[in-house]
Amino acid sequence: MNLLDHDDLRWKHYSDEAQFEHPISYWGAVLDAREDGHVDLLYRWDPHSACHLHRHTAAISSLVLEGELTVIDICLLYTSDAADE
């Protein structure tokens, strides 16, 4: 299957005109969404672009066809244990 040229994929463009360190501009398509909540996604990133800062609420698998996806795991300053002290 040619994932770059597949008529059944519905690509959605995500972009933002706000001033960030990198422009927000990428394309995404859902490959599969299972009953257990796991979602398989396909991405094409425009050159030198980034993704919106967001949190996943389900298990995600990402396949990047073009460009680069950089994942940053942000630790919260306060955990439930720290709040109890």
Secondary structure by P-SEA (a helix, b strand, c coil): cccccccccbbbbbbbcccccbbbbbbbbbccccccbbbbbbbcccccccccccccccbbbbbbccbbbbbbbbbbccccccccc
